[in-house]
Amino acid sequence: MPSSPFSVRKPLLFFTNASAVPITPSSSSNQAKEHQLSAALSDISSLYDGHWRMIASSSTMWQDRKRNIDMVYAPVKGDPVAFTSETTWCAEGSDKRTTTKGVNRPRSTDAGVMYDWRGLGWLRLITTQWELIALGQIPHGSSRDTGDQEETKQLPTQGSEIVALVTFVQKTLFSPTALSVLVPESSLDGIDEAAVLEYISAALRAMGIESLTAEANRMKLL
């Protein structure tokens, strides 16, 4: 699991990505881009350990009668840069789980790395792009303004911090854009999800990017 403090990166998909080019292991000898790719894949590899539960999202698809939305990331054997992502969820009122799976490959831009996703199986014709906007450990307490006074709301976790992941996925033919917050499934017990969302939303709004703020304001607990 990631051990660094929670930090928000400049979101690429809220700007132009016209200069983006796919990355292959030998596609670039540029040292800066190699370092950029190495850092990005290090972040992704830190997600391989365990299941991630989506606790909030701006996507109406996830907000609309979906629950227990889990993500699992795993490396692709024989490919040093590709990895799979598997999403499972239950419809409201049902214990039957639905699963989708796709393969992700990094894509380099002048400002950073995003990921191309292609579905597997019956979703193989569906593609999208997504990025990891924020990752790291959130402090044990976050500040909440109650109007009369500032109240500190504790975020109970294993230890004194909770790891959180924020992703942004572009829309596809079948789903809208999605700014989503995920936490390790193993850390769910005792978490104040509203306080986690509040802390992360404030960090996203602090970037001062109007479109990102609007997307953050649309996030709801699931």
N, C-alpha and C positions, 0 to 999 in steps of 0.2 A: 504494500500500500504506500502511496505517496507520503513523505514525511516533511515536505517543505511547507511553509506558510501559504495560505490561500491567496492567490493573486489572479487578477483579471488581465488577459492579454488584449491587444488591439484586435477587434473582430475584423476578419478579412472579408467575409461574405456580405457585410453591410456596405462594402465599397465595391469597386470594380475588380474583377479577377481575370481581366482580359489577358494579362501577362502570365497567367498560370501555365505551367508545363508539367506533365507527369514526371515522376522520379523513378528511375530504375537504378539498380546498384552501381552501374558504371556510366550513368548519363551525365554526370557533372564532375569535373575535377576542381571546381571552385571550392576553396577551403571554407568560405563562409557558408555556402549552401550545404556542404557536407556536415558542418557543425550544426546547422539549423535542422537538418534531417535527423542527425544523431540525437539531438535534444528532444525532437518531436517523438521519435520512436521510443526513447527512454520513458517519456510520459505515458505513451500507450502501453508499453510493457508493464508499467506499474499497475495497470488496470486488470491484468490477466488473473490476479489472485482473487477468486471469489465472484459472487453475484452482486450486481448493482441494482438498487431499487429506485425507480423514478418516483420522487415524492411531489414534484410540481412541474407544470409545463404550461406554455402559452398555446399549445396546439389544441384546437377544438376536438380533434380526433381522439386525443388522450383524455380530454376533459369529459367527453361524451360517453358515460357509462362504461368506462374501462377501469380496472383495478388490478392491484398486484402486478405492476408492469416491471419486469426484470430484464436486465441486460447482462450478457456474458461476452467478454472479449477473449479471443484466443489467437495465437500465432498460426500462420499457415506453414506447414512443414515444407521445407525446401525453398521457401521464398523469404528472404531476409527483411522485406519491407511490407509485405501484405499481412493482413490479419482479418479474422472473421468477427462479426458481431451478430449475436442471436438475441432476439427480443421475444419475450413471452408475456402473455397477459390473460386475464379472465374478463369476460363480459359481466356486467352487473347482474347479479342473481344467478350466476352459473359458476361451477367449479371447474368447468372444462377450459383447458389452457390452449390458446392459439399461439403459434410460433412462426416467426419469419426470420430468415437468415440471409446475410449478404457478405460479400468480400470487400474490404477497404484497401485502397492504395493511396499513399501520400502524393500530394501535388504541391509543387513549389511555386511560391510567388516572391516578388521582391520583398514583401513584408513578413512572410512567414509560410507556414505549411497548413494546408487544408487536406481533406480526404475525399476521394471519389468512392462512392458506394455503388455496388451492383448487386441486385438480388440473386439468390440462388433458387433453383427449382422453378416453380411457376412464376417467380418474380424476376427471372433472369433478364427480362427486357426493361425492367425498371432501374433507373439510375438517379442518383442525386449527389450533391456535395454537402459536406458538413465540416464543422471545425470544433475543436476543443477550446472553448473560450476561457475557462477558469478551472483550476485544479489546486487542491492543497488542503491544509488543515485550518479549520475555523476555530478561533479562540473559544474558550469555555463559556464566556458570556457575551451577549450582544446588547447594545443599548436600544431601548424602546421609548419613544416619546409618547407619553400618555396624555399630553395636553396640559396637565397641571404640574407634572414633575417628570423628570427622567427616571425611568425604572430600568434596572438591569435584569434581563431575562436570561436565566441560566440555560445552557445547552448540555444536558446530561449525556455523557458518552462513556465509552471505555477510555479511562484516563481523563485527561483534561481537555481534549480537543476532538473534533469530528472531521473526517475527511469528506470533502464534497467535490463533485464534478459537475461542470456546466457545459452543455453542448448546444450547438445551434445547427439545425438541419434545414436545408432549403426545401421548398415544396416540390412535390412530384405530381404526376397525373392523378394520384389517388389520395394524397395527403397534403395538408397545409404546412407552412413553416412551423418549426418547433424549437423554442428555447426551453431547455429542460434542466432540472436539477436532479442529480442522482447521489445517493449515499450508499456505502456498503451495506448489504442486507444484514450482515452480522452486527451492525451498529444500530439497528432500528429500535430496539427495546429502550424505552425511556426518552427518546429524542423528542424535543419540542419542535415539530416540523414547521410550525408557523414561525418560530423564531429563526430557524435556519433559513427559510425563504426570505424573511425580512432582512436578515444580514446580507444575503447574496444579492437581493434586489437593490439594496442600497449601494453595494459595491459596483453593480452594473450601471446604475444611474449616475454614479460619480464619474464615469468615463466621459460624460458630457456629450454623448452621441445620441441625437434625437431619435433615430430609428431604433437603436438598441434600447433606449429608455422606454419607448412605446411597447416594444416586445416584452420587456421585463414587467411592465405594468399589466400585461395581459396574462402573466403567469398565475395559475391557481393551484392550490393543493389538490392532490388526487386521492 
